[in-house]
Amino acid sequence: METLKHECGIALIRLLKPLSYFQEKYGSWTYGLDKLYLMMLKERNRGQEGAGLACLKMEALPGQEYFFRERAEGSEAISEIFDIVHSKISKSLKSSTGTNNRPDVEFIERHTPYAGEVYMGHLRYSTTGKSGLTFVHPFLRRNNWRARNLCLCGNFNMTNVDEIFNDLTRLGQHPRIYSDTYIMLEQIGHRLDRESERLFGIALEKGLKGTEITKYIESHICIENILRESSAIWDGGYVICGITGSGETFVMRDPWGIRTAFYYTDNEKVVAASERPVIQTALNVEIEAVHELEPGQALIISKNGEWRLSQIQPPAERVSACSFERIYFSRGSDADIYHERKALGRNLMPQILSAIDNDIENTVFAFIPNTAEVAFYGMTEAMEEYLCQTKLNKLLALKRMPTPEETTSIMNCRVRREKVALKDVKLRTFITEGDSRNDLVAHVYDITYGSLRPHIDNLVIIDDSIVRGTTLRESIIRILDRLHPKKMILVSSSPQVRYPDYYGIDMSSMHEFIAFRTAIELLLERGEWDYIAQIYHKCLSQRNAKPEEMINYVKDIYKPFTSEDISTKMAEMLRHDDVKSEIKIIFQSLDGLRKACPNHMGDWYFTGDYPTPGGVRRINEAFITYIEERFNNIK
């Protein structure tokens, strides 16, 4: 019910054949560009604040441009940048011939912009609040030496940007922009410079001169050296994608496996993307042909087109692949994710049955928003199975042949699915006053009148997560109450989101989490201010400690309560005075999450078990900030 923004999506295509090959086989030399467009469209769920693409032309002559880049902001950014690219291509072709006739592919390879061998795309959602074209990927670092040019994009959020920044300034550099992407560009670029200088020295020792030195450097760049040195101090979840001016290309995944990356290879191309079905759909390949990049591993494609997998950093002891990727962010068209989301819905069945007193006959099931649809299927399938068993038990309990009337009565009971609500308008922000804005928010969704029997039917609504609670309180609950359900059960297919994510989601302040605010209110109700203050001082005492020595004391906020305690109080806090229906909130259990998504144990949003030291440092700081802002007389 509440949109979470997630950083970001990457797509990369390295063509292994000349453009003439694709012209002959597929009827167009723009094969690589077209596939990048399709992949970026299929990843638009991962970023709608901006998009960018880069292209490298490897065989350009001196004096000719060989790195091309387009970027744009907004939800229509993909269309905008590709319109610009095709316009520039058409203009170039027309000016080359003086007519609308196209020159041959060999000429295009040499002289047409965006006619290259390497294409890289990026979809952006900001998790830092920074906006503007300056922050849209890819980032480009220029140099007159082709091998020292670097283009970079990524799906990441670093928890120790300060440390990386200080590492650069100690070397004497003076970064112009303070953002993790730009700082990483300069850091990797510095290592690329050092690698080039190392090879320059070797070339001189070999007696090489002039362009021989350039060719030697471009043919011997070791990307492993660059990535290993650069990533040694990175703390966060990341997939970094890069291209050098000489054609070395790489995609690297963090050693904790937090962020996702997949790749596909054949004799024509090497392709990488943030999600598996994106590659499957764009290239029409089977699931077995698409592979996941392992934690700490890099896919590297050399200038000559040979590709390899290299272990850049050892996998972490606790691999923490992000579970929210499975619950919410990734496209549900992935085969494994589809079944996992259904399992999340199925696992909620016992709690839901208890909440409705096993009264399926007088219960309507629905979902909001569309991302919860697959979990809804799993939930209702489990209800169907339970109902079938119940019907069988009733028939067997008769211990005789049932009459037609008895059979009809028993068999007619069914799981009732209805479209009770739909998103009707997009909220505009020109109304900023509190009451007026809240009234507008209350009309974002519309209801289907007549879908429930007033005061008779229970209503079960499943969502994939309940995080802030704002939309629930100001819109969803109030609108659904107009249907007058006997009881309203709000179901989250994920556990209670209790902690910020510092590896991708755009939430870092404690006050944003309804579960956290609920726990604080319960403590205050019980007169446990001293307990809160003790936790604050424990966090404060760690401020100068090394990140790896810190403890997440914020966990103690939740220790006095069961999950049910928090859910019950949360329902009270989310209920407006004008709501008449009884409200109950149900969350997925941690055990249910782990059973549904056994290979993705990154659950720090729910448990506070951050996989990296930087995460623990950031949660302590967030709690200190929250307490000091809310209780300015803290001592």
Disulfide bonds with the S-S distance in Angstrom:
none
